[in-house]
Structures are given as C-alpha cells and as structure tokens.
Amino acid sequence: MVGRFPLYTDADVQGHLVDALGAAGWDVVRGIDRFPEGTSDTAHFEEAARLGRVLVSNDEDQFEIAIQWLACGRPFTGFVTWRQAHYTRASVGDFLRASEALAARDDPFGNYPVVHLSRIV
C-alpha cells in the first residue's frame, strides 16, 4: 500500500486535525458520522476494519483493542495513534507531515499494523 490510505477517525481525534486531513485531500470517515456519540470503541475498531480503513485515534482503549486483535490474529488495515499530550507539543502541520511521511513509506503497515505518530513527528 503505497500512498495515502483511507482513514477512519474516532471521537478522540480533535476536529481541527480531522478538518485539516480532509482539506489536505485525505479520504476521512469520522466515527461520529457512522455511529451515535457514546458508541463503544470496539464498534469503531470493527467498523474501520470492515471498511478497510486505517483507524486514527489517540485513545488508549483503542490501542488495547489493536493489541488484542493482533494477539488473536484478527486482521485490520492499520492503526495510527499518538499520546494526547502531543496535541500540546505538536501543531496540526506536524501531524499532517507525519501522516504524509507515513504514506510515503513502501508498506507502512506491512511489518506491524500499529504506528505511533510520535515516533515520526
């Protein structure tokens, strides 16, 4: 998978970042547009996997779900995460550059489907 990949953002991703991704041309589906507020993290993870989209979240519970799926051998396209504290240290531009750098990799999720943006910001 070279180039931009379709994204699914959960409710924990701040709106200005979701808007910036869309404005930059990324194909983004927002979880809040698929399910009502308060829907379980598991439902969002399953929906992203069903749609073949990379889940974008900074929710620790979503990270735990990704680890559980890996342990069980359940496939999913990818999961991009970072710590919420990075919102105070990184700009929207930093996140966009990190996303573009990830998309520029030959197979960004081939070796391991969980990517921490904090490692490439």
C-alpha positions in Angstrom: 0.0 0.0 0.0 1.9 3.0 -1.2 0.5 6.5 -1.0 -2.4 7.8 1.0 -4.7 5.3 2.6 -8.4 5.8 3.7 -8.8 6.9 7.3 -11.4 6.4 10.0 -11.1 8.8 12.9 -12.7 8.2 16.3 -14.2 10.8 18.5 -11.0 11.4 20.4 -9.2 12.9 17.4 -9.7 16.7 17.6 -11.9 18.3 15.0 -9.3 20.7 13.7 -7.0 17.8 12.9 -9.8 15.9 11.1 -10.7 19.0 9.1 -7.0 19.6 8.2 -6.7 16.0 7.0 -9.7 16.4 4.8 -8.6 19.8 3.5 -5.2 18.2 2.6 -7.0 15.6 0.4 -7.1 12.6 2.7 -10.1 10.4 2.5 -11.5 10.6 6.0 -14.6 9.0 7.6 -15.4 10.2 11.0 -16.7 7.7 13.5 -19.3 10.3 14.8 -20.8 10.2 11.3 -21.2 6.4 11.4 -22.4 5.9 15.0 -24.1 8.0 17.7 -22.0 9.6 20.5 -21.1 7.1 23.2 -20.7 4.1 20.8 -18.1 1.6 22.1 -14.6 1.8 20.9 -14.9 -1.8 19.8 -17.7 -0.9 17.4 -15.5 1.8 15.9 -12.5 -0.5 15.6 -14.6 -3.2 13.9 -16.2 -0.6 11.5 -12.8 0.7 10.5 -11.6 -2.9 9.9 -14.8 -3.8 8.0 -14.4 -0.7 5.7 -10.7 -1.4 5.1 -9.7 1.9 6.6 -6.8 2.8 8.9 -8.2 3.8 12.3 -6.8 7.0 13.6 -7.1 7.5 17.4 -5.2 8.7 20.4 -7.5 6.7 22.8 -5.6 4.2 24.9 -8.6 1.9 24.8 -8.3 1.7 21.0 -4.7 0.8 21.4 -5.6 -2.0 23.7 -8.2 -3.3 21.2 -5.5 -3.3 18.5 -3.2 -5.3 20.7 -6.0 -7.8 21.4 -6.8 -8.2 17.7 -3.1 -8.8 17.0 -2.9 -11.4 19.7 -5.9 -13.2 18.3 -4.7 -13.0 14.7 -7.7 -10.8 13.6 -6.7 -8.7 10.6 -7.1 -5.0 10.3 -5.7 -2.5 7.8 -3.8 -0.3 10.3 -4.0 1.8 13.4 -2.3 5.2 13.8 -2.0 6.6 17.3 -0.2 9.1 19.5 -0.4 10.3 23.1 -2.9 13.1 23.7 -0.1 15.1 25.3 1.3 15.6 21.7 -1.6 18.0 21.0 0.1 20.5 23.2 3.6 19.9 21.7 2.8 19.4 18.0 0.9 21.5 15.5 -1.6 20.3 13.0 1.1 20.8 10.4 3.3 18.4 12.4 0.6 15.7 12.3 -0.1 16.3 8.6 3.7 16.0 7.8 3.8 12.8 9.9 0.8 11.4 8.1 2.4 12.2 4.7 5.7 10.7 5.8 3.9 7.5 6.8 2.0 7.4 3.4 5.4 7.8 1.6 6.6 4.5 3.0 6.6 1.5 0.8 4.4 -0.6 3.1 3.6 1.5 6.2 1.6 -1.3 7.9 3.3 -4.3 6.4 5.6 -5.3 9.3 3.3 -4.2 12.1 -0.2 -2.6 11.7 0.2 -0.2 14.7 2.1 3.0 14.1 2.8 5.6 16.8 3.0 9.0 15.1 5.0 10.3 18.0 7.9 8.3 16.7 7.9 10.1 13.3 6.8 13.6 14.3 
